[in-house]
Amino acid sequence: MCEQLVFCQSGSVGGRVTGPGGQSMEFRLELGDWIVIPTRHWLTLENFSPECVVGVFASHSFDADEYIDSPDEL
């Protein structure tokens, strides 16, 4: 399973993380802000500012067999 570190390199972006059981948390990232997305959590990014650049570090390489296609699969 893969964890992710999502960080804002420029501008701003809004988002929501949904975990198993359906609990969710909304957030806003500005320049220099970051958030860790645990395994088996669904990330939605939205409301990008025009100059937004988002980076992601992942704990593992992409593996299609482990990929979750929708939050219903949590």
PyMOL Python script that loads the backbone (N, CA, C, O; Angstrom):
from pymol import cmd

cmd.read_pdbstr("""\
ATOM      1  N   MET A   1       0.833  -1.177   0.000  1.00  0.00           N
ATOM      2  CA  MET A   1       0.000   0.000   0.000  1.00  0.00           C
ATOM      3  C   MET A   1       0.885   1.249   0.000  1.00  0.00           C
ATOM      4  O   MET A   1       1.993   1.242   0.534  1.00  0.00           O
ATOM      5  N   CYS A   2       0.382   2.299  -0.598  1.00  0.00           N
ATOM      6  CA  CYS A   2       1.175   3.500  -0.828  1.00  0.00           C
ATOM      7  C   CYS A   2       0.680   4.680   0.016  1.00  0.00           C
ATOM      8  O   CYS A   2      -0.516   4.970   0.062  1.00  0.00           O
ATOM      9  N   GLU A   3       1.610   5.342   0.673  1.00  0.00           N
ATOM     10  CA  GLU A   3       1.330   6.619   1.317  1.00  0.00           C
ATOM     11  C   GLU A   3       1.815   7.716   0.380  1.00  0.00           C
ATOM     12  O   GLU A   3       2.714   7.499  -0.433  1.00  0.00           O
ATOM     13  N   GLN A   4       1.208   8.907   0.499  1.00  0.00           N
ATOM     14  CA  GLN A   4       1.615  10.023  -0.338  1.00  0.00           C
ATOM     15  C   GLN A   4       1.834  11.264   0.517  1.00  0.00           C
ATOM     16  O   GLN A   4       1.138  11.480   1.509  1.00  0.00           O
ATOM     17  N   LEU A   5       2.805  12.072   0.124  1.00  0.00           N
ATOM     18  CA  LEU A   5       3.005  13.397   0.681  1.00  0.00           C
ATOM     19  C   LEU A   5       2.691  14.370  -0.449  1.00  0.00           C
ATOM     20  O   LEU A   5       3.395  14.406  -1.459  1.00  0.00           O
ATOM     21  N   VAL A   6       1.636  15.157  -0.276  1.00  0.00           N
ATOM     22  CA  VAL A   6       1.195  16.117  -1.288  1.00  0.00           C
ATOM     23  C   VAL A   6       1.606  17.503  -0.808  1.00  0.00           C
ATOM     24  O   VAL A   6       1.339  17.869   0.337  1.00  0.00           O
ATOM     25  N   PHE A   7       2.254  18.276  -1.678  1.00  0.00           N
ATOM     26  CA  PHE A   7       2.732  19.599  -1.269  1.00  0.00           C
ATOM     27  C   PHE A   7       2.470  20.631  -2.353  1.00  0.00           C
ATOM     28  O   PHE A   7       2.439  20.314  -3.543  1.00  0.00           O
ATOM     29  N   CYS A   8       2.285  21.860  -1.922  1.00  0.00           N
ATOM     30  CA  CYS A   8       1.973  22.964  -2.824  1.00  0.00           C
ATOM     31  C   CYS A   8       3.247  23.747  -3.111  1.00  0.00           C
ATOM     32  O   CYS A   8       3.856  24.304  -2.198  1.00  0.00           O
ATOM     33  N   GLN A   9       3.649  23.789  -4.376  1.00  0.00           N
ATOM     34  CA  GLN A   9       4.870  24.470  -4.776  1.00  0.00           C
ATOM     35  C   GLN A   9       4.613  25.903  -5.223  1.00  0.00           C
ATOM     36  O   GLN A   9       5.524  26.730  -5.228  1.00  0.00           O
ATOM     37  N   SER A  10       3.360  26.195  -5.600  1.00  0.00           N
ATOM     38  CA  SER A  10       2.997  27.528  -6.050  1.00  0.00           C
ATOM     39  C   SER A  10       1.483  27.643  -5.998  1.00  0.00           C
ATOM     40  O   SER A  10       0.776  26.657  -6.207  1.00  0.00           O
ATOM     41  N   GLY A  11       0.979  28.848  -5.719  1.00  0.00           N
ATOM     42  CA  GLY A  11      -0.466  29.058  -5.707  1.00  0.00           C
ATOM     43  C   GLY A  11      -1.139  28.370  -4.531  1.00  0.00           C
ATOM     44  O   GLY A  11      -0.588  28.294  -3.433  1.00  0.00           O
ATOM     45  N   SER A  12      -2.347  27.867  -4.786  1.00  0.00           N
ATOM     46  CA  SER A  12      -3.120  27.189  -3.736  1.00  0.00           C
ATOM     47  C   SER A  12      -4.076  26.188  -4.368  1.00  0.00           C
ATOM     48  O   SER A  12      -4.406  26.271  -5.551  1.00  0.00           O
ATOM     49  N   VAL A  13      -4.510  25.235  -3.542  1.00  0.00           N
ATOM     50  CA  VAL A  13      -5.439  24.195  -3.992  1.00  0.00           C
ATOM     51  C   VAL A  13      -6.251  23.726  -2.788  1.00  0.00           C
ATOM     52  O   VAL A  13      -5.750  23.691  -1.664  1.00  0.00           O
ATOM     53  N   GLY A  14      -7.498  23.370  -3.032  1.00  0.00           N
ATOM     54  CA  GLY A  14      -8.336  22.785  -1.999  1.00  0.00           C
ATOM     55  C   GLY A  14      -8.399  21.286  -2.176  1.00  0.00           C
ATOM     56  O   GLY A  14      -8.120  20.764  -3.255  1.00  0.00           O
ATOM     57  N   GLY A  15      -8.765  20.599  -1.118  1.00  0.00           N
ATOM     58  CA  GLY A  15      -8.857  19.153  -1.227  1.00  0.00           C
ATOM     59  C   GLY A  15      -9.665  18.531  -0.119  1.00  0.00           C
ATOM     60  O   GLY A  15     -10.076  19.185   0.839  1.00  0.00           O
ATOM     61  N   ARG A  16      -9.876  17.240  -0.286  1.00  0.00           N
ATOM     62  CA  ARG A  16     -10.599  16.438   0.696  1.00  0.00           C
ATOM     63  C   ARG A  16      -9.973  15.056   0.728  1.00  0.00           C
ATOM     64  O   ARG A  16      -9.665  14.478  -0.314  1.00  0.00           O
ATOM     65  N   VAL A  17      -9.790  14.533   1.926  1.00  0.00           N
ATOM     66  CA  VAL A  17      -9.294  13.178   2.118  1.00  0.00           C
ATOM     67  C   VAL A  17     -10.425  12.375   2.747  1.00  0.00           C
ATOM     68  O   VAL A  17     -10.995  12.777   3.761  1.00  0.00           O
ATOM     69  N   THR A  18     -10.749  11.224   2.130  1.00  0.00           N
ATOM     70  CA  THR A  18     -11.793  10.350   2.652  1.00  0.00           C
ATOM     71  C   THR A  18     -11.156   9.026   3.042  1.00  0.00           C
ATOM     72  O   THR A  18     -10.424   8.418   2.261  1.00  0.00           O
ATOM     73  N   GLY A  19     -11.446   8.593   4.256  1.00  0.00           N
ATOM     74  CA  GLY A  19     -10.869   7.362   4.770  1.00  0.00           C
ATOM     75  C   GLY A  19     -11.871   6.227   4.792  1.00  0.00           C
ATOM     76  O   GLY A  19     -13.048   6.423   4.489  1.00  0.00           O
ATOM     77  N   PRO A  20     -11.407   5.040   5.150  1.00  0.00           N
ATOM     78  CA  PRO A  20     -12.307   3.905   5.291  1.00  0.00           C
ATOM     79  C   PRO A  20     -13.421   4.258   6.281  1.00  0.00           C
ATOM     80  O   PRO A  20     -13.171   4.884   7.311  1.00  0.00           O
ATOM     81  N   GLY A  21     -14.618   3.862   5.964  1.00  0.00           N
ATOM     82  CA  GLY A  21     -15.750   4.205   6.814  1.00  0.00           C
ATOM     83  C   GLY A  21     -16.417   5.503   6.416  1.00  0.00           C
ATOM     84  O   GLY A  21     -17.460   5.853   6.968  1.00  0.00           O
ATOM     85  N   GLY A  22     -15.833   6.231   5.459  1.00  0.00           N
ATOM     86  CA  GLY A  22     -16.467   7.422   4.928  1.00  0.00           C
ATOM     87  C   GLY A  22     -16.135   8.728   5.615  1.00  0.00           C
ATOM     88  O   GLY A  22     -16.580   9.781   5.158  1.00  0.00           O
ATOM     89  N   GLN A  23     -15.357   8.704   6.714  1.00  0.00           N
ATOM     90  CA  GLN A  23     -15.011   9.974   7.356  1.00  0.00           C
ATOM     91  C   GLN A  23     -14.129  10.773   6.406  1.00  0.00           C
ATOM     92  O   GLN A  23     -13.290  10.210   5.703  1.00  0.00           O
ATOM     93  N   SER A  24     -14.326  12.097   6.390  1.00  0.00           N
ATOM     94  CA  SER A  24     -13.534  12.922   5.485  1.00  0.00           C
ATOM     95  C   SER A  24     -13.072  14.195   6.177  1.00  0.00           C
ATOM     96  O   SER A  24     -13.637  14.626   7.182  1.00  0.00           O
ATOM     97  N   MET A  25     -12.022  14.784   5.604  1.00  0.00           N
ATOM     98  CA  MET A  25     -11.455  16.028   6.109  1.00  0.00           C
ATOM     99  C   MET A  25     -11.145  16.923   4.915  1.00  0.00           C
ATOM    100  O   MET A  25     -10.497  16.491   3.962  1.00  0.00           O
ATOM    101  N   GLU A  26     -11.609  18.168   4.967  1.00  0.00           N
ATOM    102  CA  GLU A  26     -11.300  19.134   3.914  1.00  0.00           C
ATOM    103  C   GLU A  26     -10.096  19.960   4.336  1.00  0.00           C
ATOM    104  O   GLU A  26      -9.854  20.165   5.525  1.00  0.00           O
ATOM    105  N   PHE A  27      -9.337  20.437   3.338  1.00  0.00           N
ATOM    106  CA  PHE A  27      -8.150  21.239   3.618  1.00  0.00           C
ATOM    107  C   PHE A  27      -7.887  22.182   2.457  1.00  0.00           C
ATOM    108  O   PHE A  27      -8.456  22.036   1.376  1.00  0.00           O
ATOM    109  N   ARG A  28      -7.018  23.150   2.699  1.00  0.00           N
ATOM    110  CA  ARG A  28      -6.540  24.066   1.661  1.00  0.00           C
ATOM    111  C   ARG A  28      -5.029  24.137   1.804  1.00  0.00           C
ATOM    112  O   ARG A  28      -4.518  24.357   2.902  1.00  0.00           O
ATOM    113  N   LEU A  29      -4.310  23.952   0.704  1.00  0.00           N
ATOM    114  CA  LEU A  29      -2.851  24.058   0.705  1.00  0.00           C
ATOM    115  C   LEU A  29      -2.440  25.351   0.012  1.00  0.00           C
ATOM    116  O   LEU A  29      -2.913  25.665  -1.080  1.00  0.00           O
ATOM    117  N   GLU A  30      -1.556  26.092   0.661  1.00  0.00           N
ATOM    118  CA  GLU A  30      -0.942  27.292   0.101  1.00  0.00           C
ATOM    119  C   GLU A  30       0.539  26.978  -0.122  1.00  0.00           C
ATOM    120  O   GLU A  30       1.012  25.906   0.257  1.00  0.00           O
ATOM    121  N   LEU A  31       1.258  27.897  -0.726  1.00  0.00           N
ATOM    122  CA  LEU A  31       2.683  27.720  -0.990  1.00  0.00           C
ATOM    123  C   LEU A  31       3.411  27.218   0.260  1.00  0.00           C
ATOM    124  O   LEU A  31       3.355  27.853   1.313  1.00  0.00           O
ATOM    125  N   GLY A  32       4.090  26.084   0.137  1.00  0.00           N
ATOM    126  CA  GLY A  32       4.874  25.504   1.226  1.00  0.00           C
ATOM    127  C   GLY A  32       4.104  24.567   2.138  1.00  0.00           C
ATOM    128  O   GLY A  32       4.716  23.866   2.944  1.00  0.00           O
ATOM    129  N   ASP A  33       2.777  24.530   2.038  1.00  0.00           N
ATOM    130  CA  ASP A  33       1.977  23.614   2.863  1.00  0.00           C
ATOM    131  C   ASP A  33       2.046  22.202   2.301  1.00  0.00           C
ATOM    132  O   ASP A  33       2.294  22.005   1.111  1.00  0.00           O
ATOM    133  N   TRP A  34       1.821  21.220   3.174  1.00  0.00           N
ATOM    134  CA  TRP A  34       1.832  19.815   2.751  1.00  0.00           C
ATOM    135  C   TRP A  34       0.879  19.015   3.620  1.00  0.00           C
ATOM    136  O   TRP A  34       0.489  19.443   4.706  1.00  0.00           O
ATOM    137  N   ILE A  35       0.514  17.838   3.115  1.00  0.00           N
ATOM    138  CA  ILE A  35      -0.358  16.918   3.845  1.00  0.00           C
ATOM    139  C   ILE A  35       0.059  15.488   3.507  1.00  0.00           C
ATOM    140  O   ILE A  35       0.414  15.192   2.366  1.00  0.00           O
ATOM    141  N   VAL A  36       0.013  14.607   4.500  1.00  0.00           N
ATOM    142  CA  VAL A  36       0.308  13.188   4.285  1.00  0.00           C
ATOM    143  C   VAL A  36      -1.016  12.458   4.093  1.00  0.00           C
ATOM    144  O   VAL A  36      -1.945  12.615   4.886  1.00  0.00           O
ATOM    145  N   ILE A  37      -1.089  11.662   3.034  1.00  0.00           N
ATOM    146  CA  ILE A  37      -2.272  10.857   2.737  1.00  0.00           C
ATOM    147  C   ILE A  37      -1.935   9.410   3.087  1.00  0.00           C
ATOM    148  O   ILE A  37      -1.114   8.786   2.415  1.00  0.00           O
ATOM    149  N   PRO A  38      -2.566   8.869   4.139  1.00  0.00           N
ATOM    150  CA  PRO A  38      -2.263   7.493   4.549  1.00  0.00           C
ATOM    151  C   PRO A  38      -2.754   6.468   3.510  1.00  0.00           C
ATOM    152  O   PRO A  38      -3.513   6.798   2.598  1.00  0.00           O
ATOM    153  N   THR A  39      -2.311   5.252   3.672  1.00  0.00           N
ATOM    154  CA  THR A  39      -2.782   4.182   2.793  1.00  0.00           C
ATOM    155  C   THR A  39      -4.299   4.043   2.918  1.00  0.00           C
ATOM    156  O   THR A  39      -4.875   4.367   3.957  1.00  0.00           O
ATOM    157  N   ARG A  40      -4.934   3.565   1.861  1.00  0.00           N
ATOM    158  CA  ARG A  40      -6.378   3.306   1.804  1.00  0.00           C
ATOM    159  C   ARG A  40      -7.218   4.542   2.090  1.00  0.00           C
ATOM    160  O   ARG A  40      -8.288   4.443   2.690  1.00  0.00           O
ATOM    161  N   HIS A  41      -6.736   5.706   1.662  1.00  0.00           N
ATOM    162  CA  HIS A  41      -7.489   6.958   1.748  1.00  0.00           C
ATOM    163  C   HIS A  41      -7.622   7.531   0.347  1.00  0.00           C
ATOM    164  O   HIS A  41      -6.717   7.402  -0.478  1.00  0.00           O
ATOM    165  N   TRP A  42      -8.752   8.162   0.088  1.00  0.00           N
ATOM    166  CA  TRP A  42      -9.063   8.731  -1.225  1.00  0.00           C
ATOM    167  C   TRP A  42      -8.792  10.231  -1.181  1.00  0.00           C
ATOM    168  O   TRP A  42      -9.265  10.919  -0.276  1.00  0.00           O
ATOM    169  N   LEU A  43      -8.043  10.738  -2.139  1.00  0.00           N
ATOM    170  CA  LEU A  43      -7.703  12.152  -2.220  1.00  0.00           C
ATOM    171  C   LEU A  43      -8.426  12.794  -3.389  1.00  0.00           C
ATOM    172  O   LEU A  43      -8.399  12.279  -4.507  1.00  0.00           O
ATOM    173  N   THR A  44      -9.077  13.928  -3.122  1.00  0.00           N
ATOM    174  CA  THR A  44      -9.698  14.738  -4.168  1.00  0.00           C
ATOM    175  C   THR A  44      -9.074  16.124  -4.092  1.00  0.00           C
ATOM    176  O   THR A  44      -9.074  16.746  -3.029  1.00  0.00           O
ATOM    177  N   LEU A  45      -8.545  16.613  -5.204  1.00  0.00           N
ATOM    178  CA  LEU A  45      -8.012  17.974  -5.280  1.00  0.00           C
ATOM    179  C   LEU A  45      -8.921  18.794  -6.177  1.00  0.00           C
ATOM    180  O   LEU A  45      -9.373  18.313  -7.217  1.00  0.00           O
ATOM    181  N   GLU A  46      -9.194  20.053  -5.771  1.00  0.00           N
ATOM    182  CA  GLU A  46     -10.120  20.913  -6.520  1.00  0.00           C
ATOM    183  C   GLU A  46      -9.813  22.376  -6.218  1.00  0.00           C
ATOM    184  O   GLU A  46      -9.026  22.686  -5.324  1.00  0.00           O
ATOM    185  N   ASN A  47     -10.434  23.252  -6.961  1.00  0.00           N
ATOM    186  CA  ASN A  47     -10.279  24.704  -6.759  1.00  0.00           C
ATOM    187  C   ASN A  47      -8.818  25.143  -6.827  1.00  0.00           C
ATOM    188  O   ASN A  47      -8.313  25.824  -5.935  1.00  0.00           O
ATOM    189  N   PHE A  48      -8.158  24.737  -7.905  1.00  0.00           N
ATOM    190  CA  PHE A  48      -6.768  25.130  -8.139  1.00  0.00           C
ATOM    191  C   PHE A  48      -6.712  26.618  -8.496  1.00  0.00           C
ATOM    192  O   PHE A  48      -7.512  27.083  -9.308  1.00  0.00           O
ATOM    193  N   SER A  49      -5.787  27.364  -7.906  1.00  0.00           N
ATOM    194  CA  SER A  49      -5.562  28.737  -8.345  1.00  0.00           C
ATOM    195  C   SER A  49      -4.861  28.680  -9.707  1.00  0.00           C
ATOM    196  O   SER A  49      -4.269  27.656 -10.046  1.00  0.00           O
ATOM    197  N   PRO A  50      -4.919  29.768 -10.495  1.00  0.00           N
ATOM    198  CA  PRO A  50      -4.338  29.726 -11.848  1.00  0.00           C
ATOM    199  C   PRO A  50      -2.852  29.349 -11.865  1.00  0.00           C
ATOM    200  O   PRO A  50      -2.408  28.696 -12.809  1.00  0.00           O
ATOM    201  N   GLU A  51      -2.076  29.736 -10.860  1.00  0.00           N
ATOM    202  CA  GLU A  51      -0.634  29.474 -10.850  1.00  0.00           C
ATOM    203  C   GLU A  51      -0.255  28.261 -10.004  1.00  0.00           C
ATOM    204  O   GLU A  51       0.911  28.098  -9.644  1.00  0.00           O
ATOM    205  N   CYS A  52      -1.216  27.425  -9.688  1.00  0.00           N
ATOM    206  CA  CYS A  52      -0.987  26.297  -8.784  1.00  0.00           C
ATOM    207  C   CYS A  52      -0.066  25.236  -9.396  1.00  0.00           C
ATOM    208  O   CYS A  52      -0.221  24.837 -10.550  1.00  0.00           O
ATOM    209  N   VAL A  53       0.901  24.793  -8.575  1.00  0.00           N
ATOM    210  CA  VAL A  53       1.739  23.646  -8.906  1.00  0.00           C
ATOM    211  C   VAL A  53       1.740  22.750  -7.678  1.00  0.00           C
ATOM    212  O   VAL A  53       2.114  23.184  -6.589  1.00  0.00           O
ATOM    213  N   VAL A  54       1.320  21.494  -7.851  1.00  0.00           N
ATOM    214  CA  VAL A  54       1.253  20.526  -6.757  1.00  0.00           C
ATOM    215  C   VAL A  54       2.259  19.418  -7.034  1.00  0.00           C
ATOM    216  O   VAL A  54       2.366  18.931  -8.159  1.00  0.00           O
ATOM    217  N   GLY A  55       2.995  19.025  -5.999  1.00  0.00           N
ATOM    218  CA  GLY A  55       3.917  17.902  -6.112  1.00  0.00           C
ATOM    219  C   GLY A  55       3.463  16.763  -5.215  1.00  0.00           C
ATOM    220  O   GLY A  55       2.753  16.975  -4.231  1.00  0.00           O
ATOM    221  N   VAL A  56       3.880  15.547  -5.566  1.00  0.00           N
ATOM    222  CA  VAL A  56       3.529  14.362  -4.772  1.00  0.00           C
ATOM    223  C   VAL A  56       4.753  13.465  -4.661  1.00  0.00           C
ATOM    224  O   VAL A  56       5.391  13.132  -5.660  1.00  0.00           O
ATOM    225  N   PHE A  57       5.070  13.077  -3.422  1.00  0.00           N
ATOM    226  CA  PHE A  57       6.048  12.021  -3.179  1.00  0.00           C
ATOM    227  C   PHE A  57       5.267  10.801  -2.739  1.00  0.00           C
ATOM    228  O   PHE A  57       4.402  10.900  -1.869  1.00  0.00           O
ATOM    229  N   ALA A  58       5.556   9.658  -3.325  1.00  0.00           N
ATOM    230  CA  ALA A  58       4.861   8.413  -2.995  1.00  0.00           C
ATOM    231  C   ALA A  58       5.836   7.419  -2.377  1.00  0.00           C
ATOM    232  O   ALA A  58       7.012   7.376  -2.740  1.00  0.00           O
ATOM    233  N   SER A  59       5.335   6.626  -1.443  1.00  0.00           N
ATOM    234  CA  SER A  59       6.196   5.658  -0.758  1.00  0.00           C
ATOM    235  C   SER A  59       6.514   4.444  -1.620  1.00  0.00           C
ATOM    236  O   SER A  59       7.453   3.707  -1.317  1.00  0.00           O
ATOM    237  N   HIS A  60       5.759   4.224  -2.679  1.00  0.00           N
ATOM    238  CA  HIS A  60       5.965   3.087  -3.576  1.00  0.00           C
ATOM    239  C   HIS A  60       5.716   3.503  -5.014  1.00  0.00           C
ATOM    240  O   HIS A  60       5.035   4.496  -5.271  1.00  0.00           O
ATOM    241  N   SER A  61       6.259   2.757  -5.936  1.00  0.00           N
ATOM    242  CA  SER A  61       5.953   2.960  -7.351  1.00  0.00           C
ATOM    243  C   SER A  61       4.507   2.563  -7.614  1.00  0.00           C
ATOM    244  O   SER A  61       3.930   1.761  -6.879  1.00  0.00           O
ATOM    245  N   PHE A  62       3.925   3.132  -8.668  1.00  0.00           N
ATOM    246  CA  PHE A  62       2.547   2.813  -9.032  1.00  0.00           C
ATOM    247  C   PHE A  62       2.409   1.322  -9.328  1.00  0.00           C
ATOM    248  O   PHE A  62       3.235   0.738 -10.031  1.00  0.00           O
ATOM    249  N   ASP A  63       1.360   0.718  -8.786  1.00  0.00           N
ATOM    250  CA  ASP A  63       1.031  -0.684  -9.044  1.00  0.00           C
ATOM    251  C   ASP A  63      -0.472  -0.757  -9.296  1.00  0.00           C
ATOM    252  O   ASP A  63      -1.265  -0.585  -8.370  1.00  0.00           O
ATOM    253  N   ALA A  64      -0.863  -1.009 -10.532  1.00  0.00           N
ATOM    254  CA  ALA A  64      -2.281  -1.020 -10.905  1.00  0.00           C
ATOM    255  C   ALA A  64      -3.099  -2.011 -10.082  1.00  0.00           C
ATOM    256  O   ALA A  64      -4.293  -1.794  -9.878  1.00  0.00           O
ATOM    257  N   ASP A  65      -2.485  -3.096  -9.604  1.00  0.00           N
ATOM    258  CA  ASP A  65      -3.207  -4.082  -8.797  1.00  0.00           C
ATOM    259  C   ASP A  65      -3.616  -3.531  -7.429  1.00  0.00           C
ATOM    260  O   ASP A  65      -4.557  -4.040  -6.818  1.00  0.00           O
ATOM    261  N   GLU A  66      -2.930  -2.511  -6.947  1.00  0.00           N
ATOM    262  CA  GLU A  66      -3.246  -1.908  -5.651  1.00  0.00           C
ATOM    263  C   GLU A  66      -4.080  -0.636  -5.777  1.00  0.00           C
ATOM    264  O   GLU A  66      -4.478  -0.058  -4.766  1.00  0.00           O
ATOM    265  N   TYR A  67      -4.347  -0.200  -6.992  1.00  0.00           N
ATOM    266  CA  TYR A  67      -5.008   1.078  -7.228  1.00  0.00           C
ATOM    267  C   TYR A  67      -6.485   1.020  -6.842  1.00  0.00           C
ATOM    268  O   TYR A  67      -7.171   0.041  -7.138  1.00  0.00           O
ATOM    269  N   ILE A  68      -6.958   2.046  -6.197  1.00  0.00           N
ATOM    270  CA  ILE A  68      -8.371   2.186  -5.845  1.00  0.00           C
ATOM    271  C   ILE A  68      -9.000   3.105  -6.881  1.00  0.00           C
ATOM    272  O   ILE A  68      -8.546   4.237  -7.049  1.00  0.00           O
ATOM    273  N   ASP A  69     -10.041   2.644  -7.583  1.00  0.00           N
ATOM    274  CA  ASP A  69     -10.662   3.424  -8.641  1.00  0.00           C
ATOM    275  C   ASP A  69     -11.749   4.369  -8.156  1.00  0.00           C
ATOM    276  O   ASP A  69     -12.140   5.280  -8.886  1.00  0.00           O
ATOM    277  N   SER A  70     -12.239   4.175  -6.951  1.00  0.00           N
ATOM    278  CA  SER A  70     -13.275   5.062  -6.404  1.00  0.00           C
ATOM    279  C   SER A  70     -13.267   4.969  -4.890  1.00  0.00           C
ATOM    280  O   SER A  70     -12.782   3.986  -4.331  1.00  0.00           O
ATOM    281  N   PRO A  71     -13.806   5.995  -4.215  1.00  0.00           N
ATOM    282  CA  PRO A  71     -13.841   5.930  -2.745  1.00  0.00           C
ATOM    283  C   PRO A  71     -14.737   4.820  -2.219  1.00  0.00           C
ATOM    284  O   PRO A  71     -14.638   4.467  -1.044  1.00  0.00           O
ATOM    285  N   ASP A  72     -15.603   4.263  -3.044  1.00  0.00           N
ATOM    286  CA  ASP A  72     -16.452   3.150  -2.636  1.00  0.00           C
ATOM    287  C   ASP A  72     -15.639   1.883  -2.340  1.00  0.00           C
ATOM    288  O   ASP A  72     -16.127   0.971  -1.673  1.00  0.00           O
ATOM    289  N   GLU A  73     -14.397   1.831  -2.840  1.00  0.00           N
ATOM    290  CA  GLU A  73     -13.546   0.660  -2.652  1.00  0.00           C
ATOM    291  C   GLU A  73     -12.717   0.719  -1.368  1.00  0.00           C
ATOM    292  O   GLU A  73     -11.947  -0.201  -1.097  1.00  0.00           O
ATOM    293  N   LEU A  74     -12.857   1.767  -0.584  1.00  0.00           N
ATOM    294  CA  LEU A  74     -12.068   1.901   0.644  1.00  0.00           C
ATOM    295  C   LEU A  74     -12.422   0.829   1.642  1.00  0.00           C
ATOM    296  O   LEU A  74     -11.854   0.790   2.733  1.00  0.00           O
TER     297      LEU A  74
END
""", "prot")
cmd.dss("prot")
cmd.show_as("cartoon", "prot")
cmd.util.cbc("prot")
cmd.orient("prot")
